[in-house]
Each structure stands twice: as C-alpha cells, then as structure tokens.
Amino acid sequence: MSSTSPRPAPDAEAQAIAELYASCYGELVAYLRRLCADHGQAEDLAQEAGMRLIAQARRETIAKPRAFLFHVATNLARDQLRRRMVSDTYAGDGDYEDGGHAPGADHIATVQEDVARVSAALNTLTPRARDVLVLARIHGHTQKEIADRLNLQPKTVENHLTRALAQLGAALSGRRRQ
C-alpha cells in the first residue's frame, strides 16, 4: 500500500487526484471485470474505490494514489467475491430446526452438486494458491501470518489470494441457482 502523511490535500492536489481517477477509470473497470466477471459490478466497485481515494486524499496526502486506488479496488472486489460465495452457499437454506421442513432431495442434490463444483474449482488452483486460500478463508490466518508460515512476501500472499478468489468466483458464477 502507499505511504501517507497527515496533512490535508490542497484543492490543486484534490483536483489532480480526481483527474488521476478519471484517467484510470477504464483500466480499473477492466481490471475489476477480470476479478469479478461482471461489468456492472466492476463499474460499481471502481466508483466505490474512486470515492474512497478522493475521501482519503482529503484527509491526507497519498504518496502513490494510483497504487492506492488499485489496492482499494482489489480489496473491494475480494470482499464482494467473499460475500457472493457466502450468499450463494446459504441461499435457499431454510430454518428447519425450529419446526420447518427438512430440505428435500432436490435441495440436497443441488447442495451436493455445489460442493462438487467448489471442490473442482479448488482443484484448478495451483497448490500454493490453494494453500493460501485455505489458510486465509478456512483457518482465518492473516496475510502476514500466511507469509511467515509459507515463507512468502505479504504482497505475494495477497496476489495468490486475489487470483484464487477471482478464479473461484468465475468458476462459481455459472452455478445453478434455486
């Protein structure tokens, strides 16, 4: 991430940040589209990243605003993919423990197909990316802990995690919905 200093950005600097965002917008949307496989979602994430860049620039000077913009956009895409995976996993789950009905055979079959799809998607990842993903999402380790454990640079861990989530998101985006 970029280093910052605690002085507010003057108007000229805020204008330069806004112009930088405008000039990077097309590239940023294309990058996000590769991550989330949805053009509309990519545009929304790009706008959110731009708003965060401008808001941060109003609070303090950003040494590398382009890097900051893409870093924020990557994090937003990662969060969106995580939410989509969780939402897809639990979509249609009924609360049958409190007197509701147990899931039918078709629901069980669909869940089994989904598990098989996730498993197949995980098997398409490189062993290192799969290890990083499992340590981060299943075991809850931070990127720093993963970097130390696997003897990697934190940025390498971030790159593996971003690519793994993008691959999984793309593989699961065509998933059958109930």
N, C-alpha and C positions, 0 to 999 in steps of 0.2 A: 504494500500500500504506500501511498505517498506521505512525505513528512509535511507537517503543517506548522505554522507559527500562530500565536494567539492574537494577531491584530486583524481588525475587520478589513475587508476588501473595499478599496475606494470605488467610486462609481465607474471609473475607467476600467478597473480590473473586473468588476462585475459584468460590464459590457463585453469584455474580452472573453470571459467565461461563457456567457450566453452565445457569443459568436462561435466559440470552440464547440459547444454543444450542437449548434445548428450545423456546423460543417461536418461533424462526426455522426450525425443522426442516421444517415443512410447506412453507413458502415456498421453502426451499433445495432440497428434493426436487423441487418443481415446476420450479424454475429449471434444475436439473441434468437433469431429464427432457427439457426442451426442447433441451438441448445434446446429450444422448447418445441420445435416443429410446428409452430402455429404463428402465422404472420400477424394476426390481430393481437395475440398475446405478446409477441415480440415488440410491437409498437407501444402497447401499454407499459411494458417493462422499461422500454427506452425512455418514455416520458417520465416515469417514476424516477429512474436513475438521473435524468436531467434535472428534475425538481430537487432531488437530494444534493446534486452537485452545486446547484445555484444556492440552495439554502446553506450548505456548508461554506461556500465561498463568502457568503455574507457574514458568517461568524469568524472566519479566519482565512488566512492566505493558504492556498493549496499549491504546493510546490510543483506537482505533476497532475494537473487537472484531467488530462486525457486518461492517464492511468487510473486515477481515482474514479472517473466515470465508468470505465470498463470493469473495474473491480466491483463497484456497487452494482452494476448491471448483472455481473456474473452471480453475485450473492442473491440478488432478487430472483434470477432465473432458477438458481438452485433451490431457493425457498419455495418457489412456485411448483417446481417439479416434485418436491417433497410433499407439498400439500396435495397435489394431484394424485400421487401414489397412495397417500393415506386415504384420501376421499374415495378413490377407486376401490381400494381394499375394503372399505367399510360401507360402500354404497349398497343399499338394499338390505343391510343386516337388520333383522327385526329383533325386538326385545322379547324373546320367547321364554325367558326365565321367570318373568312375572305374569304368567298366565296366558301369554300369547301362544302362537303356534310354532312348533319346531319347523325348521326350514324343510322345504320339500326336496324331493330327489333332483329336480331340475336345478334348484339353487345349489345343492351340494355338488352336482356335476359341474356347474359353472365355476364354483369356487375351486374345484379340483383342476379344471382347465386353466384358471388364472394362476394357480400355484405352479402348474407345469410351465406356463408361459414365463413367469418370473424366473423360475429355475433355468429355463432355456436361455433367457436373456442374460442371466448372471453368468452362464457358461460361455457366452460370447465375449465376455470381458477378458482382458489379459489377467494373468494371475495377480500381478501387482495391483491393478485397478480394483480387482475383486477384493483383495486383502484390505486395501484402503477403505473401500465402501463398507465392508463388513465391520471393520474396526470403528468406523465413524458412525454408521447408522444402526448397527445391531448392538455393538458393545458401548457406544456412546463416548468414545475417546475423542479428545480434541485433535486438531490438525497437528499441533505441537507434539502431543503425546505420540501420535502415529509416526510423525517424522523421526522422533527419537527411537521409537521401537523398531522401525524399518530401516533406520539409518539413511533417511532421505532429507532433502531440504524441505522446509514447510511449503514453499511455492510448488514443489514437485507434488507434494501430497494434495495441495489444492487443485492442481491441474488434473491429477488422476481422478479425484473425486468429481470434479466438474464434468469430465468426459464420461465417467461411468454413469453419472446421473442422467446426462444427456442421452447416452446410448439406451439406458433403461427406459427413459421417458419416451424415446422414439419407438422402441420395441413394444412398449405397452400402450402407446397412443391408439393403435388399431384394435385394441382389446374390445371384445364384445361387451355391450352394456345390457343390463336387465331393463 
